Amino acid sequence: MGTDSPASPLSAGSLAQLTLSLVAVVGVIFAISWLLKRFRVVLPRGRGDITVIDQLQLGPRDRILLIAVGDAQVLVGVGQTGMVALTPLATPITRGGAR
């Protein structure tokens, strides 16, 4: 008769495997987040009469948006201090840049 005890479920090997798995999952989450930002994957925005037609990134936190409100279009500046209506457009711009 031996005095061998069963292996503990919290052995060094299983804790290392658990830690590596957790690090891998967190790494995948950060990688997907970085890819979405890098390739500007944008989910459809707007419902009804207000939609974001296009945007131009000017800096890390500054951009210009072309917003359609009904039949009118407005350029809006977005920055650290908030949003500012730049100008309403007299002639609407289509997505391809053609008028």
N, C-alpha and C positions, 0 to 999 in steps of 0.2 A: 504494500500500500504506500502510495506516494503522497507527498504533501504539495503537489503541484496545484496552484490556484489557476482558475480560468483567466484568460487575457482580459484586461480591462478595456471597455469600449472607449475610454479616454486615453489611450496610449499615445505616445509621441508621434507615431506614424499616422494615426487617424486625425490627430489635431493638426498636423502639418498638411494633410490632404484637405481637411475642412478649410483651413486658412487659405491655401492656394486656390481652392474653388471659389471662395468668397472674393478674393482679389481678382480672379479672372472675370467673375460676373460684374463686379464694379468697373473693371477695365472695359468690358464690352459696352456697358451703359455710357461711359465717358466717350468711347470711340464713336458710338452712334450719334451722340449729341454733337460731337465735333464735326462729323460728316454732314449732319443736317445743316449746321451753321455754315460750313465751308461751301457746300454746293447749293445753298439758299433754297432748300426744299421748303416751299411755302404752302401751307394748307389754304384752301379757298377761304377767303375772307368776305364778309359782307353778306347781308341778306336784304332782300327787298330793294329799296331805292338808293341805299348808300353802299358803295363798293370801292375798294382800293384797286385802281387800274394798273398802276405801275409805281415803282419806287427807285430812288437813286441814293446809294449809300455815299455820304460825304466824309464820314469819319467813323470812329468806333461807336459813337452814340448819336451821330447827327445824320439825318437823311431828309430827302424831299419826297413827299407822296403826291401822286396825282389821284384825287378822289372824285368819283362821280356821285353827284347828289341829284337824283332824278335825271333830267336832261342836261344839267349844268355840270361843269368840271371846275375843280378848285385845286390849286397847288398849295400844299401845306408843308411847312417846315417843322421837323420834330427834332428836339435836342434835349440836352440835360435840363434846361429850364422849362420845358413843356412844348406845347404845340402853338404854332403861329400861322394864321392864314396869310399866305404870301400874295396871291392874286387869283381872282376868278378868270377863267379863260373865255374869251369871246367866241373863239372857234374851237369846238371840241376836237381832241386828239384821239385817234383810234389806236389800238394796241400796237399795231405794226409801225407806227410813226407816220403813216400816211394821213393826209387830211381829207 
